[in-house]
Amino acid sequence: MLQNMGLQKQLRTGTDAPRWVGTIALAVAVGVAYFLTAQLGRALLTDPEGLAVFWLGSGVAVGILVALGGGAQVAVVAGVIGASLAINLLSGTSILRAVAFAICNASEALLAAWLIKRWSGPTFRLDKLRHVVALFVAAGVAPAVASAGSAVAMTLLGPSTAPVFSIWRVWFAADALGIISTAPLLIGIGAVVRDAPSWRELLEGTLAVLVIVVTHGIALTLLAGPWSLITPASFLVPPLLWLGYRYRPEFAAVAAFAIAVTIVWTTTHAIGRYGDLSQPIDIRIVAAQVSILGITLAALGLASLFAERQQNEARLQEALTAGEVMAFEWDLRTGLSERSENTSQILGVRLRPDASDFMARIHPDDWAHFQAHVRGVCPDRPSYSTRFRFIRPDGREVWLEETARAEFDAEGNCLRFNGLTRDITRRKHGEERRNLLAAELDHRVKNVLARVAAVFTNTRRRSETMDEFVKALHGRIQSMAAAHALLSQSRWSGVCLTDLIRHQLAPYTTDANTTIDGPDVVLTSAETQAVAMVVHELVTNAAKHGALSSPDGRVSVSWEDRAGADAAAILTVTWRELGGPPIAAPVPSGYGLSLIRDLIPHELGGTVDLIFPPDGACCKIVIPLKRK
């Protein structure tokens, strides 16, 4: 069959060999398999119909069609027709009846495969209960139709003393059981080829199948006396449950086929329970057919149910893990708590079943709050929702949000809680950051508004005309805006002093009249805003009255960053003007000079020494820097 998979690939691609070569090869393989399995069934024929009571060949044709898809229809039909003709002609059947039977057999396979595809979709899977049910239904519908045609052909095309319904019943049962027992095996082989299990799973599954087959063989051959009243199939229930739960459904299909072949063989050759010659042959055949049907239905049904449940549990665990959610059930009568598998991943600890193990790790400050919610449930208010901190073994605190619903008995006593616990640590930290940012923003906005108000008031007070007021106010607000722009670019993490000085000097200076020198120093937001306003006033004063008002004037700004007596960083900035108009003493004091002298000491705790010698203004600013 594995070779057939490769042949089917050739049929579809047509790249490794001509299409007709692959079709012929597959047809021959199908015909041989159909012929051999049919010979096993023909070893036991009914009287007077002369029909096989077990026809595993029908399952061979259907299984290959489902496993390989519609591209194998021509090869499968050719193989089935060829094998059917050979079987019937070798047994002495007339040519007309042989042709009719061959057509019915091929039509049965096509109809069954079409029904399975229609009801289960393009890909049949043994791990889907709906697909398995579709297989069983198709195994009933297709043989029923094909058996009717065969019964009519047998009655009309040759001498037959058996009633039409009797012929239909025997033919239908043989073909239906053949499809049910054999088709899943071939479909499972196709699934294994597409998605091979691990070597360990393959070895363990094979051993499990052998155990089941041996157990069934013992039950068939060795049990006697009172034990013979118990159907041997009953011994298969525990191992079939184990096989379906532990391994892929393909192993259940192998086990069901092996058991079916064992039953057919022992019935045909009068071995064991189904070969008890003291019982009429009709009774033994019906018992064997019922056993095959029951065992196959149980094996495939249980395997698909377990597979679907495991898939659903895996999807649920993935969803819970992705959403950082834990499901739990807390039984108040026993004190035991069961939580989903992702609990240890989220909480960093494998909790014991005892609910007290979880509650012992609730933060002490949140314990009373948590207990109040739990104890507050009642039949009128059966749910609670609360937030609390959980202490992991590594000491880290995890914020949890728990929502649960209680179940009560007839007297109103709380029996258990079922609920969900969500890890909201990131959300909680996000809320804390937003609150901190909101508070910081509120503080900064208030400071900016207060500073703007002060600048507005003092500028208006010291301005003699409206034009002078507007120009001075605009310059100072633009200075503040430039400082804020630099802070925004760095997300308020700090501004390089060099960039700040260059931005303030940019409107009035060039490389020819300005010298800027100093190490890299990063100012905090408060330092940036204060230094920016002071430098702006120095620049404005130099542009109006000092060195920047003369073509020959120059401005030099330098600074150094050194450790103070207490090891704190001290920033010293020196502003020096040369080549400007001579300064005549005394220099009138305005708002700008007051801001230069008072702002740094007031906001940063530094000092400012501003003097006006005749050759140009000089300002020395000393600031104690804040470092993280």
Residue, then its C-alpha position, 0 to 999 in steps of 0.5 A: m500500500l505504501q507503494n500505491m501512495g507513490l503510484q498515486k503521486q505519479l498519477r497526479t504529477g505525471t513527471d516520473a512516469p507516463r500516466w498510463v504506467g502508474t494507472i496500470a500498476l495501481a490497477v494491478a495492485v488493487g486487483v491482486a489485493y481484492f482477489l486475495t481478500a475475496q478468496l478468504g471470504r469465499a472459503l465459507l459460502t452460504d447454502p443455497e445461495g452460494l455467497a461469501v459471508f465475509w467480503l473484505g475486498s469491498g473494504v480494499a476498494v473503498g479504502i484505496l479510493v478514500a486514501l488516494g482520492g478521485g485520481a485513483q478512480v480509473a485504476v480502482v475500478a479497473g482493478v475491482i472489475g478485473a478481480s471480480l471477473a477472475i473470481n467469478l469465472l474461476s468459480g464457474t459463474s456465467i460470463l453475464r453474471a460475472v460481468a454484472f457482479a463486477i459492475c456492482n462491486a465497482s459501483e459500490a466502491l465508487l458510491a461509498a467513496w463519494l458518500i464519504k467524501r460528501w459527508s466528511g469533506p475532501t480529507f477523511r480523518l479517523d480522529k474525527l467522530r463525524h467522519v467515522v460515522a460517515l464511514f459507517v453510514a456509507a458502509g450501509v448505504a452503498p452495499a444496500v444499493a449494490s446488493a440489490g443490483s447483484a440480487v436482481a442479476m443473480t436471479l435474472l441471469g442464471p438459475s437460483t433457488a434462493p429468494v431475492f431478499s435472502i441473496w440481498r441480505v447475505w451480500f449486503a452483510a458481507d460487503a458492509l462488514g468488509i468496508i467497515s473492517t478493511a477500509p479504515l486500515l487502508i485510510g489509516i496507512g495513508a494518514v501514517v504516510r502523510d504524517a508519520p508517528s515517532w518511532r517510539e509511538l510506532l513501536e508502542g502502538t504495534l505492541a499494543v495491537l499485538v497484545i489485543v490480538v493475542t488477548h482476543g485469540i486466547a478468548l476465542t480458543l481457550l475459554a470454555g465452560p461457564w466462560s463461554l457464555i461471555t462473549p470473547a469481545s468483552f475481553l477487548v473492552p479494556p485494551l481497546l479503551w487503552l489503545g484509543y486513549r493512548y495512541r492514534p486512531e490508526f492503531a485502533a483501525v489496525a487492531a479492528f482489522a486484525i480482530a476481524v481477520t481472526i474472527v473470519w479465519t476461526t469461523t471458516h476453519a471451525i476453530g474456537r468459539y465461532g467454530d463450535l460445530s455443535q452450533p448451527i452454521d447460521i448462528r455462528i456466522v451471525a455471531a461472528q458478523v455481530s462481533i466484527l461490527g461491534i468490535t470495529l464500531a467500538a474501536l474506531g468510535l472510542a479512538s475518534l472520541f478520545a482523539e477529538r477530546q485530546q485535540n479539544e483539550a490541546r486547543l483549550q490549553e493553547a487558548l488559555t496559555a495565549g490569554e494567560v488564563m487558568a481554569f480551576e475547580w475548587d471543591l469546598r467539601t474536600g478542600l481540593s482544587e484542580r487547575s489547568e495545566n498552564t498554571s505552573q507556567i504562569l505562576g512559576v510553581r506546581l501547586r498541590p491539589d490542596a487549595s490551601d497551597f494556592m491561598a498560602r501564596i496570596h499577598p498578605d495585604d490582599w488576603a482579607h479582601f480575597q476572603a471577603h469575596v469568597r465568603g460573600v457568595c450566596p444563592d442570590r449572588p453566586s459569583y465573585s470577581t476580585r484582584f489580588r497579588f500572588i507571590r511566586p517562589d522566586g519572590r516576584e509578585v503576580w497580579l491575578e484577576e479571578t472570576a468564579r461561580a459557586e454551586f450550592d446544594a438544596e440547603g444553600n450550602c456552597l459546594r464548589f467554585n468553577g472559574l477562571t484566573r487571569d494573569i493581569t500583571r502586565r495590565k496592572h503595570g501598564e495602569e501604574r505607568r499610565n497613572l504615573l505618566a498622568a501625574e507627571l504630565d499634570h505636574r509638568v503642565k502646571n509648571v509650564l502654565a505657571r512659567v508661561a504666566a510668570v513670563f507673560t506678567n513680567t514681560r508685560r511689566r517691563s515692556e514699554t510698548m506693545d510691539e516690544f511686549v509681543k516680540a519679547l514674549h514670542g521669543r521666550i515662549q519659542s525658547m520654551a517650545a524648543a526645549h520641550a521639542l528636544l525633550s520630546q525627541s528623547r521621550w523626556s529622558g534628557v537633553c544633551l547640553t550641546d544640542l540645547i546651546r546650539h538650538q538657542l544660538a541658531p537664529y543669531t550665530t554662525d561658525a564664525n562668531t560662535t565657539i561652543d566647547g564642552p564634554d557630553v553632558v545630559l540634562t534632566s527635564a527640569e535642568t533643560q527647561a531652566v538652562a534653556m530660558v537662561v541661555h535664551e535671555l543671554v542670547t537675546n541680550a547679546a543680539k540686542h546690546g552685546a556681541l551678536s549685535s556687532p559684525d565683529g562680535r563673538v560669543s564663547v560658551s564652554w562648560e566642564d563637568r566635575a565632581g564636587a566635594d561631596a562627589a556630586a557632579i557639578l556643571t560649570v557653564t561660562w558665557r563670554e562675549l567679546g568684540g561687541p559695543p563697549i558696555a557703559a556702567p551701570v547696566p539697567s536691570g530688566y526682567g531678562l537679567s532678573l531671570i538669568r540671575d534668579l531662575i537657576p538658584h531658585e529651581l536647580g539650587g545653583t549659582v549665577d555670576l553675571i557681570f558686565p565688564p566694558d569689553g563684553a558680558c560674562c556669565k558663570i553658571v554653576i549647577p549641581l547635576k542630578r544623576k540616576 
